[in-house]
Amino acid sequence: MNLGIKIQYQGQVQSKGMKGYFFFKESIKNMKTSATVTRSSKHVCKKIIQYVDFENADVIVELGAGDGVITEHLLASMGPNTKLISFEILDQFCDKLRAIDDDRLIVVNDSAEHLNKYLKENGFDKAYDVVSAIPFVALPKELSKKILKEVKRNIRKGGNFSQLHYSTLVKGIYEDIFGEVKTEFVPLNIPPAFLHFCKG
Ligand SMILES: C[S@@+](CC[C@H](N)C(=O)[O-])C[C@H]1O[C@@H](n2cnc3c(N)ncnc32)[C@H](O)[C@@H]1O
């Protein structure tokens, strides 16, 4: 089916339909770590980055980048001197992220709990803001806590941490680690999404 909408990167053209199918195919093979078969809608992408301080950020960190749908929205809003470090554990998704071929983007094919190592390697002390789509509901509780404590340790004081979910089931884990959590519901997504916003 030709959905008629084309995206172009470095001469590589892919329709949104093809991107959606690729995401579906790879996610279904890795349901334990992806927890969904659809990439985020443009409504989620716009909302989840709403508190990122694009004016002042030197480095923005993205966790669970998938095939880059939120990554592209972040890059489109970033200035020329801001870096984006995007973590993704699936090799196939990392290939898609590298194809974006933007020298502000640093693709890390490793788990988010190693955040500190990659910040330091790239010359940064703290992440300015962090945007995450890691499905903490699906991950072992200890690993989720480890990653979130690592985020708390490595985000600047007052930095914005924005998290995508499909329920409010584990909201408590963010309250335990970050304190106050503001939640927004985004119905225009499959499945409908909840966005949690916290401060570092
Ligand atoms: C729900 S998908 C979101 C993909 C994309 N950001 C989007 O919004 O459509 C979650 C992604 O997190 C990745 N992921 C899961 N555990 C991770 C971890 N420990 N570190 C980095 N990425 C992880 C999965 O491979 C998957 O691509």
The ligand as an SDF file (V2000), in Angstrom:
LIG
                    3D

 27 29  0  0  0  0  0  0  0  0999 V2000
    8.5920    1.4750   23.1640 C   0  0  0  0  0  0  0  0  0  0  0  0
   10.0270    1.3710   22.1020 S   0  0  0  0  0  0  0  0  0  0  0  0
   10.1810    3.0940   21.6730 C   0  0  0  0  0  0  0  0  0  0  0  0
   10.8510    3.3220   20.3470 C   0  0  0  0  0  0  0  0  0  0  0  0
   10.8020    4.7790   19.8420 C   0  0  0  0  0  0  0  0  0  0  0  0
   11.5220    5.6820   20.7150 N   0  0  0  0  0  0  0  0  0  0  0  0
    9.3820    5.2620   19.7160 C   0  0  0  0  0  0  0  0  0  0  0  0
    8.9770    6.1210   20.5190 O   0  0  0  0  0  0  0  0  0  0  0  0
    8.6690    4.7750   18.8300 O   0  0  0  0  0  0  0  0  0  0  0  0
   11.2860    1.1270   23.3450 C   0  0  0  0  0  0  0  0  0  0  0  0
   12.7220    0.9930   22.8230 C   0  0  0  0  0  0  0  0  0  0  0  0
   13.5960    0.9040   23.9610 O   0  0  0  0  0  0  0  0  0  0  0  0
   14.6600    0.0070   23.6410 C   0  0  0  0  0  0  0  0  0  0  0  0
   15.2580   -0.4400   24.9070 N   0  0  0  0  0  0  0  0  0  0  0  0
   14.7530   -1.3440   25.7840 C   0  0  0  0  0  0  0  0  0  0  0  0
   15.5660   -1.5030   26.8360 N   0  0  0  0  0  0  0  0  0  0  0  0
   16.6270   -0.6540   26.6450 C   0  0  0  0  0  0  0  0  0  0  0  0
   17.8080   -0.3470   27.3960 C   0  0  0  0  0  0  0  0  0  0  0  0
   18.0670   -0.9580   28.5560 N   0  0  0  0  0  0  0  0  0  0  0  0
   18.6620    0.5870   26.9030 N   0  0  0  0  0  0  0  0  0  0  0  0
   18.4100    1.2130   25.7180 C   0  0  0  0  0  0  0  0  0  0  0  0
   17.3040    0.9510   24.9550 N   0  0  0  0  0  0  0  0  0  0  0  0
   16.4290    0.0340   25.4060 C   0  0  0  0  0  0  0  0  0  0  0  0
   13.9510   -1.0770   22.8380 C   0  0  0  0  0  0  0  0  0  0  0  0
   14.8450   -1.8490   22.0790 O   0  0  0  0  0  0  0  0  0  0  0  0
   12.9680   -0.2500   21.9950 C   0  0  0  0  0  0  0  0  0  0  0  0
   13.5230    0.1050   20.7540 O   0  0  0  0  0  0  0  0  0  0  0  0
  1  2  1  0
  2  3  1  0
  2 10  1  0
  3  4  1  0
  4  5  1  0
  5  6  1  0
  5  7  1  0
  7  8  2  0
  7  9  1  0
 10 11  1  0
 11 12  1  0
 11 26  1  0
 12 13  1  0
 13 14  1  0
 13 24  1  0
 14 15  1  0
 14 23  1  0
 15 16  2  0
 16 17  1  0
 17 18  1  0
 17 23  2  0
 18 19  1  0
 18 20  2  0
 20 21  1  0
 21 22  2  0
 22 23  1  0
 24 25  1  0
 24 26  1  0
 26 27  1  0
M  CHG  2   2   1   9  -1
M  END
$$$$
